[in-house]
Amino acid sequence: MQMQEDKPYDDINVTPMLDLAYVLLVIFIVMTTAAVQGVKVNLPKASAQPSLAKSKTVAITINNQGAIFMDAIPVTREELKTRLQQKKAETPDLPVIVRGDSETQYQNVVDVLALLGELDITQLGLVTQRLVK
């Protein structure tokens, strides 16, 4: 048998084209992720002693029976007022967080908030739980 050398070459080898396409894709991905780093800004410097690190945050918890706890220690409203006055004298901008049980009477939480208002405590946070769907 004799091979015909005059026959045109019909098949195209696509492997080198695919290799080239993959290399170009990798280069494109690397270049676009390197370009999307964000805008350069001069960030402000924090003070040496942040106010929350210097002063300890006070946590007030009201359970479903209406009992009040200050930093996990049970207290009455009068004791709470006295202790908060002492802490406020030490740290004028005292941060306080209030955690009220969802089953407690709303009036118990309002009474604690009113007490904080009397003592002129303005850095106040109310703790809630994220709704899970």
N, CA, C and O of each residue as an XYZ file, in Angstrom:
532
protein
N       0.831     -1.172      0.000
C       0.000      0.000      0.000
C       0.874      1.233      0.000
O       1.927      1.317      0.632
N       0.379      2.139     -0.723
C       1.127      3.369     -0.861
C       0.309      4.509     -0.258
O      -0.895      4.601     -0.497
N       0.967      5.393      0.537
C       0.280      6.526      1.168
C       0.148      7.640      0.147
O       1.068      7.918     -0.622
N      -0.983      8.251      0.158
C      -1.189      9.384     -0.737
C      -0.715     10.647     -0.035
O      -1.248     11.036      1.004
N       0.255     11.253     -0.599
C       0.803     12.451      0.009
C       0.179     13.711     -0.545
O       0.431     14.802     -0.033
N      -0.610     13.585     -1.557
C      -1.238     14.748     -2.149
C      -2.538     15.123     -1.444
O      -3.108     16.184     -1.702
N      -2.997     14.261     -0.567
C      -4.272     14.513      0.123
C      -4.085     15.657      1.126
O      -3.141     15.648      1.917
N      -4.981     16.629      1.088
C      -4.855     17.744      2.048
C      -5.129     17.260      3.485
O      -5.842     16.284      3.720
N      -4.536     17.982      4.407
C      -4.672     17.659      5.828
C      -5.989     18.259      6.336
O      -6.102     19.481      6.421
N      -7.005     17.418      6.683
C      -8.343     17.890      7.025
C      -8.532     18.138      8.522
O      -9.306     19.019      8.896
N      -7.871     17.413      9.358
C      -8.105     17.500     10.802
C      -7.310     18.651     11.416
O      -6.161     18.900     11.049
N      -7.948     19.344     12.359
C      -7.277     20.419     13.097
C      -7.112     19.948     14.526
O      -8.073     19.520     15.164
N      -5.928     20.026     15.011
C      -5.645     19.626     16.384
C      -6.013     20.802     17.307
O      -5.385     21.859     17.251
N      -7.035     20.609     18.155
C      -7.511     21.705     19.008
C      -6.833     21.722     20.368
O      -7.062     22.651     21.143
N      -6.026     20.754     20.680
C      -5.355     20.701     21.986
C      -4.471     21.923     22.235
O      -4.546     22.489     23.326
N      -3.651     22.356     21.303
C      -2.858     23.570     21.570
C      -3.725     24.802     21.763
O      -3.372     25.686     22.543
N      -4.860     24.878     21.062
C      -5.755     26.032     21.256
C      -6.394     26.003     22.638
O      -6.540     27.050     23.269
N      -6.777     24.826     23.118
C      -7.340     24.729     24.464
C      -6.302     25.080     25.518
O      -6.620     25.757     26.495
N      -5.071     24.630     25.334
C      -4.002     24.991     26.266
C      -3.824     26.502     26.313
O      -3.683     27.085     27.388
N      -3.832     27.122     25.161
C      -3.701     28.576     25.096
C      -4.886     29.263     25.780
O      -4.697     30.257     26.482
N      -6.095     28.750     25.585
C      -7.285     29.338     26.208
C      -7.217     29.229     27.730
O      -7.567     30.176     28.433
N      -6.769     28.081     28.243
C      -6.660     27.908     29.694
C      -5.601     28.832     30.288
O      -5.801     29.393     31.365
N      -4.479     28.992     29.594
C      -3.436     29.892     30.081
C      -3.945     31.331     30.104
O      -3.706     32.058     31.068
N      -4.638     31.740     29.058
C      -5.194     33.092     29.032
C      -6.243     33.295     30.113
O      -6.329     34.376     30.696
N      -7.049     32.263     30.392
C      -8.051     32.347     31.447
C      -7.391     32.508     32.813
O      -7.832     33.327     33.619
N      -6.347     31.741     33.078
C      -5.632     31.850     34.352
C      -4.999     33.229     34.488
O      -5.064     33.830     35.559
N      -4.398     33.732     33.436
C      -3.793     35.073     33.489
C      -4.867     36.128     33.739
O      -4.644     37.062     34.508
N      -6.019     35.994     33.107
C      -7.108     36.942     33.303
C      -7.593     36.915     34.753
O      -7.810     37.971     35.348
N      -7.765     35.729     35.325
C      -8.236     35.613     36.715
C      -7.224     36.221     37.674
O      -7.602     36.955     38.587
N      -5.953     35.927     37.481
C      -4.923     36.460     38.371
C      -4.857     37.986     38.284
O      -4.732     38.662     39.305
N      -4.938     38.520     37.086
C      -4.836     39.971     36.923
C      -6.054     40.701     37.476
O      -5.910     41.782     38.046
N      -7.240     40.142     37.323
C      -8.423     40.836     37.833
C      -8.497     40.772     39.355
O      -8.939     41.736     39.980
N      -8.081     39.669     39.969
C      -8.098     39.625     41.431
C      -7.017     40.511     42.016
O      -7.190     41.042     43.113
N      -5.915     40.686     41.320
C      -4.865     41.583     41.806
C      -5.300     43.042     41.683
O      -4.877     43.879     42.480
N      -6.130     43.354     40.704
C      -6.556     44.735     40.488
C      -7.684     45.151     41.418
O      -7.906     46.349     41.593
N      -8.412     44.207     42.027
C      -9.568     44.529     42.857
C      -9.178     44.426     44.330
O      -9.773     43.643     45.071
N      -8.208     45.188     44.752
C      -7.788     45.162     46.143
C      -8.427     46.275     46.951
O      -8.377     46.239     48.181
N      -9.005     47.230     46.325
C      -9.647     48.308     47.055
C      -8.959     49.633     46.814
O      -7.949     49.718     46.116
N      -9.530     50.660     47.406
C      -9.009     52.012     47.273
C      -8.037     52.257     48.421
O      -8.326     51.924     49.570
N      -6.892     52.837     48.105
C      -5.923     53.114     49.156
C      -6.317     54.398     49.880
O      -6.554     55.435     49.260
N      -6.382     54.302     51.207
C      -6.701     55.458     52.039
C      -5.746     55.484     53.224
O      -5.167     54.461     53.588
N      -5.589     56.646     53.814
C      -4.829     56.775     55.046
C      -5.796     56.588     56.199
O      -6.661     57.431     56.440
N      -5.645     55.474     56.913
C      -6.560     55.170     58.015
C      -6.169     55.966     59.251
O      -4.985     56.191     59.498
N      -7.165     56.396     60.031
C      -6.847     57.139     61.255
C      -6.240     56.220     62.303
O      -6.505     55.018     62.321
N      -5.449     56.782     63.149
C      -4.809     56.019     64.213
C      -5.702     56.055     65.453
O      -6.291     57.088     65.774
N      -5.796     54.926     66.141
C      -6.585     54.850     67.372
C      -5.773     55.432     68.515
O      -4.542     55.407     68.500
N      -6.476     55.954     69.498
C      -5.773     56.485     70.655
C      -5.130     55.336     71.422
O      -5.501     54.176     71.247
N      -4.183     55.662     72.256
C      -3.450     54.620     72.978
C      -4.353     53.859     73.938
O      -4.133     52.673     74.185
N      -5.366     54.528     74.482
C      -6.251     53.888     75.450
C      -7.700     54.096     75.022
O      -8.292     55.132     75.329
N      -8.282     53.116     74.311
C      -9.683     53.251     73.942
C     -10.567     53.261     75.183
O     -10.234     52.649     76.197
N     -11.693     53.960     75.094
C     -12.546     54.128     76.272
C     -13.141     52.810     76.755
O     -13.285     52.614     77.962
N     -13.494     51.890     75.834
C     -14.079     50.625     76.272
C     -13.031     49.700     76.862
O     -13.351     48.893     77.735
N     -11.798     49.793     76.412
C     -10.753     48.948     76.975
C     -10.349     49.453     78.359
O      -9.999     48.666     79.239
N     -10.403     50.770     78.541
C     -10.021     51.351     79.816
C     -11.074     51.065     80.876
O     -10.740     50.722     82.010
N     -12.313     51.200     80.521
C     -13.380     50.975     81.485
C     -14.126     49.696     81.125
O     -14.356     49.392     79.955
N     -14.482     48.983     82.130
C     -15.181     47.722     81.915
C     -16.663     48.000     81.676
O     -17.277     48.820     82.360
N     -17.211     47.311     80.708
C     -18.628     47.447     80.411
C     -19.437     46.738     81.486
O     -19.095     45.630     81.900
N     -20.507     47.376     81.935
C     -21.386     46.797     82.946
C     -22.553     46.126     82.234
O     -23.202     46.726     81.378
N     -22.810     44.873     82.600
C     -23.923     44.130     82.016
C     -25.031     43.989     83.053
O     -24.821     43.458     84.144
N     -26.210     44.474     82.690
C     -27.382     44.348     83.569
C     -28.341     43.368     82.908
O     -28.745     43.564     81.761
N     -28.703     42.312     83.633
C     -29.579     41.275     83.101
C     -30.860     41.216     83.923
O     -30.833     41.282     85.152
N     -31.979     41.090     83.222
C     -33.283     40.951     83.882
C     -33.868     39.629     83.416
O     -34.149     39.448     82.232
N     -34.052     38.696     84.361
C     -34.556     37.381     83.950
C     -36.077     37.382     83.874
O     -36.713     38.412     84.101
N     -36.667     36.220     83.553
C     -38.110     36.171     83.325
C     -38.933     36.323     84.605
O     -40.133     36.583     84.520
N     -38.326     36.168     85.796
C     -39.048     36.432     87.049
C     -38.936     37.893     87.484
O     -39.557     38.293     88.468
N     -38.156     38.686     86.764
C     -38.005     40.095     87.107
C     -36.806     40.367     87.995
O     -36.609     41.506     88.419
N     -35.997     39.351     88.292
C     -34.798     39.552     89.112
C     -33.744     40.276     88.282
O     -33.596     40.033     87.085
N     -33.012     41.177     88.950
C     -32.001     41.992     88.280
C     -30.618     41.495     88.685
O     -30.355     41.234     89.859
N     -29.744     41.370     87.695
C     -28.373     40.953     87.928
C     -27.447     42.001     87.342
O     -27.645     42.474     86.223
N     -26.423     42.358     88.126
C     -25.394     43.273     87.621
C     -24.104     42.481     87.546
O     -23.552     42.080     88.571
N     -23.624     42.255     86.331
C     -22.442     41.423     86.089
C     -22.605     40.053     86.765
O     -21.701     39.592     87.463
N     -23.747     39.411     86.559
C     -24.086     38.067     87.044
C     -24.248     37.988     88.562
O     -24.300     36.886     89.109
N     -24.330     39.130     89.261
C     -24.557     39.150     90.706
C     -25.958     39.688     90.957
O     -26.271     40.792     90.512
N     -26.820     38.937     91.660
C     -28.182     39.433     91.901
C     -28.173     40.683     92.789
O     -27.489     40.736     93.811
N     -28.949     41.678     92.371
C     -29.049     42.939     93.117
C     -30.499     43.399     93.120
O     -31.291     43.007     92.262
N     -30.837     44.241     94.103
C     -32.145     44.902     94.105
C     -31.997     46.202     93.320
O     -30.890     46.576     92.935
N     -33.108     46.885     93.083
C     -33.033     48.152     92.343
C     -32.208     49.187     93.103
O     -31.471     49.961     92.494
N     -32.329     49.203     94.431
C     -31.569     50.167     95.232
C     -30.073     49.855     95.184
O     -29.252     50.764     95.068
N     -29.717     48.565     95.272
C     -28.307     48.189     95.181
C     -27.754     48.505     93.791
O     -26.615     48.950     93.648
N     -28.576     48.270     92.780
C     -28.163     48.579     91.414
C     -27.867     50.064     91.271
O     -26.869     50.454     90.665
N     -28.749     50.894     91.837
C     -28.548     52.343     91.755
C     -27.259     52.750     92.462
O     -26.489     53.555     91.938
N     -27.024     52.196     93.644
C     -25.820     52.540     94.411
C     -24.553     52.114     93.672
O     -23.598     52.883     93.564
N     -24.555     50.887     93.169
C     -23.363     50.386     92.471
C     -23.105     51.149     91.168
O     -21.958     51.431     90.819
N     -24.181     51.475     90.460
C     -24.001     52.240     89.225
C     -23.491     53.644     89.516
O     -22.693     54.182     88.748
N     -23.945     54.251     90.624
C     -23.441     55.573     91.002
C     -21.938     55.505     91.296
O     -21.181     56.398     90.913
N     -21.516     54.438     91.981
C     -20.089     54.278     92.283
C     -19.270     54.105     91.000
O     -18.218     54.723     90.835
N     -19.762     53.265     90.109
C     -19.035     53.034     88.854
C     -19.037     54.287     87.980
O     -18.061     54.573     87.288
N     -20.138     55.025     88.019
C     -20.234     56.267     87.231
C     -19.264     57.314     87.772
O     -18.709     58.101     87.004
N     -19.054     57.330     89.104
C     -18.088     58.267     89.695
C     -16.670     57.922     89.254
O     -15.852     58.819     89.047
N     -16.369     56.625     89.106
C     -15.047     56.206     88.657
C     -14.852     56.486     87.158
O     -13.802     56.966     86.731
N     -15.887     56.174     86.380
C     -15.824     56.329     84.926
C     -17.024     57.150     84.472
O     -18.134     56.619     84.427
N     -16.845     58.425     84.133
C     -17.988     59.269     83.763
C     -18.783     58.764     82.564
O     -20.011     58.852     82.566
N     -18.111     58.237     81.536
C     -18.860     57.725     80.386
C     -18.877     56.197     80.445
O     -18.261     55.515     79.627
N     -19.589     55.697     81.421
C     -19.680     54.264     81.707
C     -20.561     53.574     80.670
O     -21.726     53.941     80.514
N     -20.020     52.565     79.947
C     -20.864     51.824     79.006
C     -21.648     50.728     79.725
O     -21.097     49.974     80.527
N     -22.938     50.657     79.422
C     -23.825     49.682     80.057
C     -24.602     48.954     78.973
O     -25.085     49.568     78.022
N     -24.719     47.623     79.125
C     -25.588     46.859     78.240
C     -26.685     46.217     79.077
O     -26.436     45.727     80.179
N     -27.886     46.224     78.548
C     -29.059     45.679     79.240
C     -29.550     44.466     78.469
O     -29.800     44.530     77.265
N     -29.683     43.361     79.187
C     -30.190     42.122     78.605
C     -31.485     41.763     79.330
O     -31.465     41.398     80.505
N     -32.590     41.867     78.633
C     -33.893     41.525     79.216
C     -34.420     40.239     78.614
O     -34.425     40.081     77.394
N     -34.862     39.320     79.455
C     -35.442     38.062     78.984
C     -36.712     38.366     78.195
O     -37.449     39.293     78.531
N     -36.963     37.593     77.158
C     -38.145     37.846     76.327
C     -39.439     37.544     77.069
O     -40.502     38.007     76.657
N     -39.373     36.780     78.148
C     -40.568     36.430     78.915
C     -40.834     37.388     80.088
O     -41.877     37.292     80.734
N     -39.911     38.301     80.365
C     -40.101     39.209     81.492
C     -41.129     40.277     81.145
O     -41.403     40.545     79.976
N     -41.686     40.874     82.178
C     -42.627     41.964     81.955
C     -41.849     43.180     81.439
O     -40.748     43.482     81.898
N     -42.442     43.839     80.503
C     -41.813     44.993     79.866
C     -41.503     46.084     80.891
O     -40.524     46.814     80.736
N     -42.312     46.199     81.916
C     -42.137     47.231     82.931
C     -40.810     47.071     83.667
O     -40.203     48.066     84.062
N     -40.353     45.837     83.858
C     -39.068     45.622     84.540
C     -37.917     46.227     83.747
O     -37.018     46.842     84.322
N     -37.944     46.055     82.438
C     -36.898     46.627     81.589
C     -37.007     48.150     81.573
O     -35.992     48.846     81.614
N     -38.213     48.661     81.514
C     -38.426     50.114     81.496
C     -37.942     50.730     82.805
O     -37.375     51.822     82.794
N     -38.153     50.056     83.921
C     -37.673     50.575     85.210
C     -36.149     50.688     85.232
O     -35.605     51.678     85.721
N     -35.470     49.686     84.710
C     -34.004     49.733     84.669
C     -33.544     50.849     83.728
O     -32.598     51.570     84.044
N     -34.204     50.997     82.580
C     -33.842     52.073     81.652
C     -34.090     53.443     82.272
O     -33.313     54.372     82.049
N     -35.151     53.579     83.037
C     -35.423     54.843     83.714
C     -34.348     55.140     84.757
O     -33.928     56.286     84.916
N     -33.907     54.103     85.467
C     -32.834     54.273     86.446
C     -31.545     54.731     85.761
O     -30.843     55.601     86.276
N     -31.241     54.154     84.618
C     -30.056     54.576     83.865
C     -30.193     56.018     83.382
O     -29.210     56.757     83.336
N     -31.399     56.411     83.027
C     -31.636     57.792     82.633
C     -31.457     58.747     83.803
O     -30.913     59.838     83.631
N     -31.906     58.355     84.988
C     -31.720     59.174     86.192
C     -30.243     59.413     86.475
O     -29.841     60.510     86.863
N     -29.443     58.372     86.275
C     -28.015     58.459     86.574
C     -27.220     59.084     85.429
O     -25.995     59.180     85.504
N     -27.904     59.504     84.384
C     -27.289     60.153     83.223
C     -26.251     59.246     82.557
O     -25.159     59.683     82.192
N     -26.618     57.989     82.413
C     -25.775     57.033     81.690
C     -26.250     57.034     80.246
O     -27.365     56.613     79.939
N     -25.373     57.521     79.360
C     -25.776     57.699     77.964
C     -25.232     56.612     77.038
O     -25.792     56.385     75.966
N     -24.160     55.943     77.428
C     -23.633     54.858     76.598
C     -24.355     53.576     76.983
O     -23.974     52.878     77.923
N     -25.404     53.289     76.230
C     -26.318     52.206     76.582
C     -26.543     51.317     75.370
O     -26.692     51.801     74.248
N     -26.567     50.016     75.611
C     -26.861     49.062     74.548
C     -27.894     48.063     75.019
O     -27.874     47.639     76.175
N     -28.796     47.684     74.128
C     -29.801     46.669     74.410
C     -29.434     45.416     73.622
O     -29.293     45.462     72.401
N     -29.283     44.306     74.323
C     -28.870     43.065     73.673
C     -30.088     42.325     73.159
O     -31.063     42.126     73.883
N     -30.021     41.918     71.895
C     -31.079     41.111     71.300
C     -30.452     39.899     70.657
O     -29.231     39.803     70.533
N     -31.298     38.977     70.252
C     -30.814     37.773     69.587
C     -31.290     37.781     68.150
O     -32.412     38.196     67.861
N     -30.433     37.321     67.245
C     -30.783     37.295     65.824
C     -31.912     36.295     65.603
O     -31.914     35.203     66.172
N     -32.865     36.684     64.775
C     -33.980     35.822     64.416
C     -33.502     34.792     63.422
O     -33.008     35.142     62.350
N     -33.644     33.516     63.768
C     -33.187     32.434     62.892
C     -34.385     31.923     62.126
O     -35.410     31.571     62.708
N     -34.241     31.887     60.791
C     -35.343     31.419     59.960
C     -35.064     30.047     59.456
O     -35.881     29.478     58.732
